Amino acid sequence: MQKHRLEDLLKSNAYPGRGIMIGRTEDGRHAAIAYFIMGRSENSRNRIFVEDGDGIRTQAFDASKMEDPSLIIYAPVRVLGKKTIITNGDQTDTIYDGLDRQLTFEQTLRSRRYEPDEPNYTPRISGVVHLIGESFHYALSILKSADGDPKADHRYTFAYSPALSGEGHFISTYLHDGNPLPSFEGEPIRVSVENDQDVFTEQIWNALNADNKVSLFTRFIDLSSGEARTRIVNRHK
């Protein structure tokens, strides 16, 4: 599979929706994570990321304008021991609880489906990073309707072990803008990963469509010390 530059993929796509990238820096020293959200409606755009313990959560920027929090207020990132969970919805909590009960990543998601937002039936995308010594492996999942048919589910899990230096994998909720929005298809896309977190963060944020981008989270985890550095960029200050 060809390796792409994530910023090039994003620049050419006005609306990938929400996206997760997990990988390893070129120098091999850090696990790299990115998660972004976008929005087309005022309700979706009225959000920011805030730190919450070892993870983050979404929060209304202007509480007086919040219409329906059900699918937009959640904890996208939580940490359980050596595992970091990243998702686009409240399935973060489902995965956390399942892993805590010794279920596999795939098993934790058996109780979940795509989002109930007809006609889009937005996929639930999820990722997990598992640190093992000075290395790690990771997995990505997508739960989606059967090509827009809500009567059936398509469930895919992609595992990468061990993580290779200089590359990662990217998955998003949508292929591109549309009405209804077309769900992501195929394997997660192989991408290159920068060594510098600030450059990595800036490149992603600047590549996202200016009208639709809402918030971006990145985290670099030092594989020697376990130290995690977080960056958050919000459209609303």
Residue frames as qw, qx, qy, qz and C-alpha x, y, z in Angstrom:
[[0.000, 0.888, 0.461, 0.000, 0.00, 0.00, 0.00],
 [0.374, 0.577, -0.024, 0.726, 1.31, 3.43, -0.94],
 [0.401, -0.492, -0.440, 0.636, 2.35, 5.70, 1.91],
 [0.114, 0.793, 0.334, 0.497, 0.67, 9.13, 1.84],
 [0.165, 0.103, -0.359, 0.913, 1.20, 12.43, 3.58],
 [0.046, -0.570, -0.769, 0.285, -1.77, 12.94, 5.89],
 [0.050, 0.588, 0.122, -0.798, -1.90, 16.65, 5.21],
 [0.129, 0.171, -0.633, -0.744, -2.20, 15.99, 1.47],
 [0.126, -0.364, -0.914, -0.127, -5.15, 13.66, 2.04],
 [0.077, -0.645, -0.575, 0.497, -6.89, 16.24, 4.20],
 [0.008, 0.436, -0.170, -0.884, -6.24, 19.19, 1.91],
 [0.202, 0.034, -0.714, -0.670, -8.04, 17.40, -0.91],
 [0.313, -0.433, -0.840, -0.090, -11.09, 16.48, 1.19],
 [0.185, -0.486, 0.030, -0.854, -13.46, 19.19, 2.41],
 [0.646, -0.382, 0.242, -0.615, -15.29, 16.88, 4.81],
 [0.486, 0.148, -0.859, 0.065, -13.79, 13.61, 6.09],
 [0.671, -0.586, -0.336, -0.306, -15.84, 14.18, 9.26],
 [0.566, -0.729, 0.373, -0.101, -13.95, 12.81, 12.26],
 [0.767, 0.475, -0.420, 0.094, -10.58, 11.14, 11.87],
 [0.741, -0.598, 0.301, 0.055, -8.09, 9.02, 13.82],
 [0.642, 0.601, -0.451, 0.152, -4.41, 8.53, 12.98],
 [0.752, -0.583, 0.306, 0.025, -2.12, 6.21, 14.96],
 [0.807, 0.498, -0.221, 0.226, 1.51, 5.51, 14.14],
 [0.749, -0.478, 0.034, 0.458, 5.16, 5.71, 15.13],
 [0.082, 0.934, -0.197, -0.288, 7.51, 8.61, 14.50],
 [0.730, 0.606, -0.310, 0.051, 10.27, 8.24, 11.92],
 [0.120, 0.624, -0.684, 0.357, 12.97, 8.10, 14.61],
 [0.646, -0.134, -0.752, -0.019, 11.05, 5.31, 16.37],
 [0.185, 0.114, -0.617, 0.756, 11.00, 7.14, 19.69],
 [0.332, 0.121, 0.400, -0.846, 7.31, 8.02, 20.01],
 [0.169, 0.490, 0.848, 0.107, 3.86, 6.62, 19.51],
 [0.072, 0.083, -0.116, -0.987, 1.90, 9.31, 17.66],
 [0.112, 0.549, 0.824, -0.086, -1.86, 9.84, 17.88],
 [0.108, 0.041, -0.113, -0.987, -4.15, 12.37, 16.22],
 [0.085, 0.552, 0.829, -0.029, -7.91, 12.82, 16.47],
 [0.048, 0.072, -0.077, -0.993, -9.93, 15.61, 14.86],
 [0.247, 0.585, 0.747, -0.196, -13.56, 16.59, 14.61],
 [0.019, 0.068, 0.366, 0.928, -15.34, 18.64, 11.97],
 [0.209, 0.519, 0.708, -0.431, -18.88, 19.99, 11.70],
 [0.111, 0.349, 0.551, 0.750, -21.34, 21.28, 9.14],
 [0.313, -0.763, -0.491, -0.281, -24.11, 22.39, 11.52],
 [0.115, -0.738, 0.267, -0.609, -23.93, 25.11, 14.17],
 [0.829, -0.491, 0.130, -0.234, -24.53, 22.47, 16.85],
 [0.950, 0.057, -0.033, 0.307, -21.59, 20.34, 15.67],
 [0.476, 0.567, -0.164, 0.652, -19.30, 23.35, 15.38],
 [0.363, -0.766, 0.139, -0.513, -20.17, 24.58, 18.88],
 [0.934, -0.334, -0.076, 0.100, -17.55, 22.38, 20.56],
 [0.134, 0.797, -0.559, 0.184, -14.06, 22.40, 21.96],
 [0.829, -0.032, -0.514, 0.218, -11.66, 19.77, 23.29],
 [0.310, -0.783, 0.363, -0.398, -10.61, 20.05, 26.93],
 [0.365, 0.295, -0.848, 0.248, -8.22, 17.87, 28.91],
 [0.776, -0.409, 0.013, -0.481, -9.83, 15.46, 31.35],
 [0.821, -0.415, 0.389, 0.053, -7.34, 13.57, 33.51],
 [0.476, -0.296, 0.672, 0.484, -5.16, 11.46, 31.20],
 [0.377, 0.425, 0.725, 0.389, -7.65, 11.91, 28.36],
 [0.082, 0.047, -0.111, -0.989, -9.85, 14.57, 26.79],
 [0.238, 0.551, 0.780, -0.178, -13.55, 15.28, 26.40],
 [0.095, 0.448, 0.414, 0.787, -15.70, 17.45, 24.17],
 [0.107, -0.535, -0.534, 0.646, -17.47, 20.40, 25.68],
 [0.248, 0.839, 0.439, 0.203, -19.91, 23.01, 24.38],
 [0.389, 0.190, -0.049, 0.900, -18.15, 26.27, 23.58],
 [0.290, -0.176, 0.090, -0.936, -21.37, 28.20, 24.15],
 [0.082, 0.177, 0.944, -0.267, -23.70, 26.17, 26.38],
 [0.383, 0.459, 0.337, -0.728, -26.66, 28.42, 25.51],
 [0.514, 0.476, -0.396, -0.593, -26.45, 27.30, 21.86],
 [0.055, -0.173, 0.982, 0.044, -26.22, 23.57, 22.50],
 [0.664, 0.018, -0.217, -0.716, -29.23, 21.83, 20.90],
 [0.975, -0.089, -0.077, -0.190, -28.62, 18.08, 21.13],
 [0.176, -0.739, 0.649, -0.052, -25.58, 16.76, 23.02],
 [0.932, -0.090, 0.298, -0.189, -26.31, 13.05, 22.45],
 [0.912, 0.286, 0.122, 0.268, -23.80, 12.37, 19.65],
 [0.432, 0.748, -0.153, 0.480, -21.37, 15.24, 20.08],
 [0.293, -0.738, 0.444, -0.414, -20.50, 15.36, 23.79],
 [0.987, -0.106, -0.118, 0.037, -18.29, 12.44, 24.84],
 [0.458, -0.721, 0.469, 0.225, -14.76, 11.48, 25.92],
 [0.743, 0.593, -0.280, -0.132, -12.76, 10.82, 22.73],
 [0.538, 0.448, -0.638, 0.321, -9.62, 9.75, 24.60],
 [0.726, -0.609, 0.187, -0.259, -9.19, 7.67, 27.77],
 [0.346, 0.537, -0.749, 0.175, -6.18, 5.84, 29.21],
 [0.908, -0.348, 0.054, -0.229, -6.27, 2.44, 30.90],
 [0.803, -0.383, 0.339, 0.305, -2.83, 1.47, 32.18],
 [0.368, -0.332, 0.564, 0.660, -0.60, 1.01, 29.12],
 [0.289, 0.461, 0.742, 0.391, -3.54, 1.37, 26.71],
 [0.113, 0.355, 0.048, -0.927, -4.78, 4.60, 25.12],
 [0.323, 0.512, 0.792, 0.075, -8.27, 4.51, 23.61],
 [0.069, 0.305, -0.176, -0.934, -9.37, 6.95, 20.89],
 [0.230, 0.448, 0.846, 0.174, -12.86, 7.05, 19.38],
 [0.058, -0.233, -0.279, -0.930, -15.44, 9.31, 17.77],
 [0.562, -0.465, -0.308, -0.611, -18.18, 8.68, 20.34],
 [0.578, -0.544, 0.394, -0.463, -19.24, 7.30, 23.67],
 [0.974, 0.066, -0.217, 0.006, -17.94, 3.87, 22.66],
 [0.253, 0.605, -0.578, 0.487, -14.73, 5.08, 24.31],
 [0.500, -0.402, 0.518, -0.566, -16.36, 4.13, 27.61],
 [0.961, 0.072, 0.019, -0.266, -17.55, 0.80, 26.21],
 [0.744, 0.446, -0.429, 0.250, -14.02, -0.10, 25.14],
 [0.022, -0.579, 0.578, -0.575, -12.51, 1.09, 28.43],
 [0.717, -0.284, 0.395, -0.499, -14.91, -1.01, 30.49],
 [0.967, 0.203, -0.086, -0.125, -14.44, -4.06, 28.27],
 [0.568, 0.532, -0.515, 0.359, -10.64, -3.91, 28.29],
 [0.260, -0.523, 0.559, -0.589, -10.77, -3.51, 32.05],
 [0.847, -0.112, 0.363, -0.373, -12.69, -6.83, 32.14],
 [0.416, -0.359, 0.780, 0.301, -10.00, -8.49, 29.97],
 [0.707, 0.569, 0.413, -0.076, -12.07, -8.53, 26.76],
 [0.531, 0.053, 0.399, 0.745, -10.29, -7.94, 23.46],
 [0.071, 0.310, -0.106, -0.942, -10.66, -4.66, 21.59],
 [0.301, -0.076, -0.698, -0.645, -12.87, -6.35, 19.01],
 [0.308, -0.408, -0.854, 0.098, -15.04, -8.03, 21.66],
 [0.085, -0.394, -0.423, 0.811, -15.67, -4.74, 23.47],
 [0.233, 0.248, -0.221, -0.914, -17.38, -3.32, 20.39],
 [0.069, -0.211, -0.939, -0.263, -19.77, -6.23, 19.79],
 [0.008, -0.617, -0.699, 0.361, -22.51, -4.38, 21.68],
 [0.049, 0.635, 0.013, -0.770, -22.21, -1.21, 19.59],
 [0.565, 0.559, 0.544, 0.267, -23.45, -0.15, 16.15],
 [0.286, 0.348, 0.214, 0.867, -23.14, 2.86, 13.86],
 [0.055, 0.201, 0.369, -0.906, -24.64, 6.16, 15.05],
 [0.220, 0.571, 0.790, -0.033, -28.46, 6.51, 14.77],
 [0.048, 0.597, -0.006, -0.801, -28.30, 9.66, 12.62],
 [0.524, 0.479, 0.667, 0.226, -30.41, 8.72, 9.59],
 [0.927, 0.358, -0.013, -0.108, -29.71, 9.06, 6.65],
 [0.236, 0.777, -0.577, 0.088, -25.94, 9.21, 7.29],
 [0.964, -0.258, -0.061, 0.003, -25.66, 6.33, 9.77],
 [0.128, 0.847, -0.485, 0.175, -22.26, 7.72, 10.75],
 [0.828, 0.073, -0.520, 0.198, -19.71, 4.97, 11.39],
 [0.592, -0.784, 0.187, -0.015, -18.17, 4.54, 14.80],
 [0.683, 0.518, -0.404, 0.318, -14.40, 4.63, 14.40],
 [0.685, -0.707, 0.163, -0.061, -12.13, 3.56, 17.25],
 [0.624, 0.530, -0.499, 0.283, -8.47, 2.97, 17.95],
 [0.752, -0.652, 0.095, 0.002, -6.31, 1.59, 20.73],
 [0.411, 0.673, -0.548, 0.278, -2.58, 1.88, 21.41],
 [0.892, -0.451, -0.025, -0.006, -0.99, -0.77, 23.65],
 [0.107, 0.814, -0.549, 0.160, 2.49, 0.01, 24.94],
 [0.982, -0.168, -0.024, 0.082, 4.77, -3.00, 25.42],
 [0.716, -0.271, 0.104, 0.635, 8.20, -2.15, 26.76],
 [0.088, -0.557, 0.197, 0.802, 9.76, 0.32, 24.32],
 [0.054, -0.070, -0.740, -0.666, 7.49, -0.75, 21.49],
 [0.461, 0.269, 0.474, -0.700, 3.74, -0.91, 20.91],
 [0.105, 0.252, 0.834, 0.479, 1.02, -2.27, 18.72],
 [0.306, 0.269, 0.215, -0.888, -2.23, -0.65, 17.72],
 [0.196, 0.369, 0.881, 0.221, -5.58, -1.41, 16.16],
 [0.264, 0.140, -0.068, -0.952, -8.31, 0.51, 14.38],
 [0.209, 0.366, 0.905, -0.064, -11.98, -0.38, 14.04],
 [0.297, 0.049, -0.192, -0.934, -14.94, 0.82, 12.02],
 [0.239, 0.383, 0.866, -0.214, -18.57, -0.14, 12.65],
 [0.209, 0.231, -0.269, -0.911, -20.81, 0.91, 9.78],
 [0.728, 0.324, 0.347, -0.495, -24.14, 0.20, 8.14],
 [0.643, 0.109, 0.689, 0.316, -24.31, -2.20, 5.22],
 [0.257, 0.165, 0.474, 0.826, -23.59, 0.34, 2.47],
 [0.237, -0.127, -0.025, -0.963, -26.22, 2.69, 3.88],
 [0.653, -0.317, -0.560, -0.399, -28.72, -0.06, 4.73],
 [0.280, -0.532, 0.513, -0.613, -29.42, 0.16, 8.49],
 [0.920, -0.172, -0.054, -0.347, -30.78, -3.38, 8.69],
 [0.952, -0.015, -0.119, 0.282, -27.26, -4.88, 8.83],
 [0.329, -0.886, 0.283, 0.164, -23.85, -4.05, 10.28],
 [0.798, 0.448, -0.256, 0.312, -20.39, -4.24, 8.75],
 [0.576, -0.792, 0.199, 0.052, -17.62, -4.59, 11.36],
 [0.762, 0.493, -0.246, 0.340, -13.94, -4.30, 10.55],
 [0.562, -0.786, 0.205, 0.154, -10.86, -4.42, 12.79],
 [0.686, 0.616, -0.255, 0.290, -7.32, -3.75, 11.57],
 [0.713, -0.669, 0.121, 0.169, -4.36, -4.63, 13.79],
 [0.519, 0.745, -0.321, 0.270, -0.75, -3.48, 13.37],
 [0.720, -0.635, 0.278, -0.024, 1.92, -5.29, 15.38],
 [0.355, -0.579, -0.288, 0.675, 4.54, -4.10, 16.05],
 [0.241, 0.940, 0.144, -0.192, 4.25, -0.47, 15.02],
 [0.749, 0.237, 0.174, 0.594, 6.81, 0.41, 12.34],
 [0.288, -0.556, -0.025, 0.779, 8.89, 3.58, 12.51],
 [0.034, -0.249, 0.380, 0.890, 7.89, 6.39, 10.20],
 [0.305, -0.192, -0.661, -0.658, 4.39, 5.24, 9.40],
 [0.306, 0.150, 0.668, -0.662, 0.87, 5.12, 10.72],
 [0.009, 0.366, 0.845, 0.389, -2.69, 4.49, 9.58],
 [0.201, 0.119, 0.147, -0.961, -5.57, 6.90, 9.16],
 [0.030, -0.447, -0.873, -0.195, -9.30, 6.27, 9.21],
 [0.180, 0.016, 0.113, -0.977, -12.20, 8.73, 9.04],
 [0.461, 0.327, 0.674, -0.477, -15.96, 8.56, 9.30],
 [0.617, 0.688, 0.253, -0.286, -16.67, 9.70, 5.74],
 [0.715, 0.234, 0.370, 0.545, -15.08, 9.37, 2.31],
 [0.180, 0.140, 0.165, 0.960, -15.97, 12.98, 1.50],
 [0.306, 0.229, 0.294, -0.876, -18.79, 15.51, 1.69],
 [0.222, -0.157, -0.806, -0.526, -22.22, 14.52, 0.40],
 [0.482, 0.001, 0.390, -0.784, -25.89, 14.13, 1.20],
 [0.752, -0.657, 0.054, -0.009, -26.15, 11.59, 2.66],
 [0.079, -0.800, 0.594, 0.034, -22.54, 11.45, 3.76],
 [0.882, 0.235, -0.402, -0.073, -20.75, 8.38, 2.29],
 [0.780, -0.583, 0.226, 0.024, -19.07, 6.17, 4.91],
 [0.072, -0.697, 0.690, 0.179, -15.34, 5.47, 4.80],
 [0.963, 0.215, -0.020, -0.163, -14.45, 2.43, 2.68],
 [0.751, 0.459, -0.405, 0.246, -11.52, 0.03, 2.58],
 [0.749, -0.238, -0.353, 0.508, -8.46, -0.34, 4.80],
 [0.275, -0.899, -0.024, 0.340, -7.13, 2.51, 6.91],
 [0.578, 0.784, -0.099, 0.204, -4.79, 4.62, 4.79],
 [0.802, -0.209, -0.066, 0.555, -1.03, 4.24, 5.30],
 [0.105, 0.968, 0.006, 0.228, 0.58, 7.60, 6.13],
 [0.575, 0.301, -0.398, 0.648, 3.98, 9.00, 7.10],
 [0.527, -0.793, -0.297, 0.074, 4.58, 10.35, 10.64],
 [0.222, 0.810, -0.259, 0.477, 6.68, 13.39, 11.57],
 [0.603, -0.057, -0.577, 0.548, 9.22, 13.40, 14.42],
 [0.064, 0.055, -0.288, 0.954, 8.25, 16.87, 15.67],
 [0.022, 0.540, 0.816, -0.207, 4.87, 16.99, 17.41],
 [0.097, 0.659, 0.182, -0.723, 4.36, 20.71, 16.90],
 [0.148, 0.323, -0.603, -0.715, 5.03, 20.40, 13.16],
 [0.050, -0.214, -0.965, -0.142, 2.78, 17.30, 13.03],
 [0.057, 0.613, 0.646, -0.450, -0.04, 19.19, 14.79],
 [0.121, 0.604, -0.084, -0.784, 0.30, 22.32, 12.69],
 [0.077, 0.164, -0.774, -0.607, 0.34, 20.39, 9.42],
 [0.019, -0.403, -0.914, -0.041, -2.88, 18.55, 10.24],
 [0.045, 0.678, 0.468, -0.565, -4.71, 21.62, 11.52],
 [0.100, 0.546, -0.273, -0.786, -3.72, 23.75, 8.53],
 [0.048, 0.042, -0.864, -0.500, -4.75, 20.98, 6.12],
 [0.107, 0.491, 0.839, -0.208, -8.29, 20.65, 7.50],
 [0.087, 0.618, 0.499, 0.602, -10.99, 22.61, 5.67],
 [0.117, 0.125, -0.314, 0.934, -11.16, 26.07, 7.24],
 [0.499, -0.279, -0.159, -0.805, -14.98, 26.22, 7.22],
 [0.839, -0.230, -0.387, -0.305, -15.57, 22.77, 8.70],
 [0.579, 0.114, -0.658, 0.467, -12.73, 22.09, 11.15],
 [0.550, -0.749, -0.179, -0.323, -13.61, 22.26, 14.85],
 [0.518, -0.739, 0.419, -0.104, -10.93, 20.71, 17.08],
 [0.761, 0.404, -0.494, 0.118, -7.71, 18.68, 16.92],
 [0.693, -0.633, 0.336, -0.073, -5.94, 16.55, 19.53],
 [0.722, 0.454, -0.503, 0.137, -2.47, 15.09, 19.16],
 [0.695, -0.642, 0.312, -0.084, -0.41, 13.04, 21.59],
 [0.593, 0.518, -0.597, 0.153, 3.17, 11.81, 21.41],
 [0.839, -0.519, 0.125, -0.110, 4.09, 9.08, 23.90],
 [0.122, 0.715, -0.686, 0.056, 7.80, 8.62, 24.64],
 [0.917, 0.002, -0.366, -0.159, 8.43, 4.88, 24.35],
 [0.514, 0.257, -0.632, 0.520, 11.38, 4.98, 26.76],
 [0.001, 0.098, -0.553, 0.827, 9.83, 6.93, 29.61],
 [0.050, -0.538, -0.842, 0.010, 6.10, 6.59, 28.93],
 [0.014, -0.470, -0.216, 0.855, 5.73, 10.38, 29.13],
 [0.308, 0.610, 0.671, 0.288, 2.80, 11.68, 27.09],
 [0.081, -0.297, 0.017, 0.951, 2.71, 15.16, 25.55],
 [0.269, 0.644, 0.716, 0.001, -0.66, 16.51, 24.46],
 [0.032, -0.118, 0.192, 0.974, -1.54, 19.30, 22.06],
 [0.226, 0.640, 0.722, -0.131, -5.08, 20.64, 21.60],
 [0.038, -0.052, 0.268, 0.961, -6.17, 23.13, 18.93],
 [0.203, 0.606, 0.726, -0.254, -9.72, 24.52, 19.00],
 [0.206, 0.548, 0.442, 0.680, -11.45, 26.67, 16.39],
 [0.325, -0.848, -0.205, -0.366, -13.17, 28.55, 19.21],
 [0.431, 0.295, -0.518, 0.677, -10.77, 30.17, 21.65]]
